[in-house]
Amino acid sequence: MSVLLSTRELALQVGGLSILTDVSLELRAGETLGLIGPNGAGKTTLFNIISGLTRPTGGQVLLQGQDLRSLGPIERARQGLVRSFQTSRIFPELTLLQNLSLAVRIKKDCGYQWWGRKAARAASQHAAQALLEHSALAGRGHQLASALSYGEQRILDVLIALAQQPRVLLLDEPTAGLSESESRDVMALVHARRGQCAVLLISHDIDIVFQECDRIAVLSGGMLLTCDTPEAVRQHAGARQAYLGELALETV
């Protein structure tokens, strides 16, 4: 598979403290790559750098070979590099369909022209409806987002990311705080797009990581310990010591 997203020797230093050190990763087209590590390992910081929220002190982020250094978060999203956050980013005063329609239109560079041409508005609503109907929120398009439960808001958050038709989807703890059934609903959305976009997934849910990911990267202390198949990571001594633990590895 061709490389879609890559980081080259990414580094971040803050006040003399090394947050990330020479992190080089490759995300291949159509694959799901898990990113795991203990708290404070630098996982979300890496996401922030990739998505353009944080500027690194060294290294590069490349999307299909294009250096993204000069692009901010919005420009990167329009290039197909879309992310979610650990807390849901939704518009609670809008309906579910309006949330998704806006995401569709932002992808087409007309998101702020909410009351634009009727045909464009209808097309975005149709795309939003189709996305919604293939989720656990089907049939609830006219409900206000503020009425959703926490787990349902997480589902909507992932749908908003998918509505932007990502080439690369960065998911930061999408199932944190969810019940088992809610976690299944979220991951079903991701699994349904398997092969259509590349996914970089941060999760502390080891079962999800080992079931859904083609490869797994392990961060510890801001450094990349290994990036390999789930079976190889199970056997990696550094991964065992830094995060998973002997018992955890034996049970996944």
N, C-alpha and C positions, 0 to 999 in steps of 0.2 A: 504494500500500500504506500501511496505517496505521502510525504510529510505535509501536513496542512498548517500546523502551528508549531513553532519552535522557540525555545529560549536559549540564549547562548551566554553562559557565564554571568548570569544575573547576580548582582550584588547590591546590598543596601546596608549602609552604615548610618547610624543616627547617634550623634554625640560620642563618637568613638566606639560605639557598640555595634557589632556585626549582627544584623538581623537575618540577612541572607548572604551566602558565600558561594559564588561560582555555581549557580544552579542551571544546569543545561538539561532540557527535556525536549522530546519530540512527540507530538500528537499526530497520529496518522489519520488520514481521511476515513471516516466511517467508524472509527474505533471508540470505545469507552475506556478512558484511562482514569484509574482511581488515584487519589492523592491522600495519603494518610500520614499520621504522625502524632506525637503527644501534643498537648496544649502548649502553645508558645513555639511550636516548631517552625512557624513561618508560612503556613499554608494560605491563610487569608491574605497575608502580605503579598505572597506570590500572585494571588488572584488580582489584588489591587494594582500591581505593577502591570500584569498582562492586560487588564482592562483599561489602563490609562489613568487610574485614580492616584497612583503614587509613581513618582519618577525615581528610577533606580540610580544608584551612584556608579554603577558599571554594568556592562552587558547590553544585550539586545533582545527584543521581542520581534519575531518575524511571522507574518501571515502569508503563506505561500511565497516565501522568499522576500516579501516586502517589509522593509524596516518600518515599524510603527512609531518610531521615536517622536515624530512631529505631529502625531495624531492624538487628540484628546479622547475621552470616553465616548462622546456622541459620535465622533467620526469613526472610531473603531467599531461601534455597534452597527453603523451603516455599512461597514465593510463586511459585516457578518459575524463579528466577535461579540457575542451577547452573554451577559451574566445575570445570575440571581444573587441575592444577598441572604445572610443568615436571618434577617428580619424581612417580612414581606413588604414590597414596595408597590402598593396598589392605590387607587383613588377611591376611598370609601364612600364618597358622595355620589359616585357614578354607579350605574348598573354593571353587571358582569359583561354584558354585550358591549357597553360603551367603553369599559376598560380594555377589552380585547380589540375593538374597532380602532381605538386610538393607537394601540401598539402596531396594528397593521398599517395604519396611515403614516406613522412615524417612519416605518421602514421605507415608505415611498416618498419621504421628504415633505409630507404635507400634514403632519400630525397636528400642527397648531392651527390649521385651517379647518377647525372642527365642523363648521357649517359651510363647507365648500360645495362644489358641484354635486347635484343630486346623484348622478351616476356614480361618482367616486365614492360618495357616502354609502350608497347601496352596496357597492362592490366590497367595501371594507366590512360592512355589517354581515354580508353573506359569508365572507371568509371567517369572521369571528364566530358566527353561528355554527359553521361546520366544525371548527376547532372545539367549541364548547360541547357539541353533541357527542363527541368521542371522548368525553371525560366523565368523571364522577359527578360533575355539576350540570349534566345534561338536563334541559327543561327548566332551568332557573335563570335564563338570560336576562330577564327583566327585574330580577331581585337586586337590591342595592348591595354593593360589596361590603358595606358596614354591617350587614346582617349575617355575614358568614362567620362560622366558628374559626378558631385559630387554624385548625387543620385544613379547612376549606379555603382559607386565605392563602395558605401555602400552595394549594393546588392551583388557585387562580394566578399566583405569582409565577409559577412554572409555565402556565398557559400564556401569560403575557410575554415571557421570554420566547416561547415557541412561535407566537404570533409574528415575531420579527424575522422569522425564517432564517435562523442562524446557520452559518457554516460551522462555527465553533460555539458550543454552549458550555459555559462555566457555571456549575452548580455548587453553591457553598452551603453544605449541610441542609439539603432540601427536606429531609425527613426528621430533623431535630425536633423533639417535643411532640411528635405525632404518635398516635396509636398504631398498632400493627396494621389494621385495615387502611388507615389513612396513608401510611407509608407505602403500602401496596398500590394505592391509587396514584400516588405521585410517581412512583417508579414505573408504573404501567405507561404513563405518558412518555417517559424517557425511553422505555424499551420499545414502544411503538415506532419511534424515530430511529431505531438502531440501523445504522448504515446510511441514513440520510444526512446526518450531521455528526461531527465529532464531538464527544463529550469529555470534559475534564471534571471529575466529581470529587469533592471533598466530603467525607462522611466518617463519623465515628462508629457507624453501624457496620461492623466487620462482616456480618452475614451478607448485607447488601453489596458491599464492595467486592467480596469474593464471588458472589453470584453474578453480578452484572458487568464486571470489568474484564476487558481483554488483557490489560496489563495493570500493574499497581506500582506507583512510585512512593517511596518512603522518605519523608523528611524528618530530620532530627537536628535540633540546634541550628536551624537555618541552612543545613547542608543536605544534599541528596545522598542517601545511603545506598539505594538501589532502585532500579526500575526494570521490572521483569514480569513474567507471567505469575498468576496467583500461586501456582504450585512452587515456583522458584522462590517467591517471597516467603512462603511458608517455611522454606528450608534455610533462609538467609539468617545467619547468626546475629548480624547487626540489627536486623528488623525485629527479631525476637527480643533482644535486650532493650532496644530503644522504645518499643511500643507494644507489640502484640503479646509478648509473654509466652512461655512454653505452653501453658494450659490453653490460652486463646488460640494459638496456632494449631493445636491438636484437635480443637473442636470445630473449626471452620471448614 
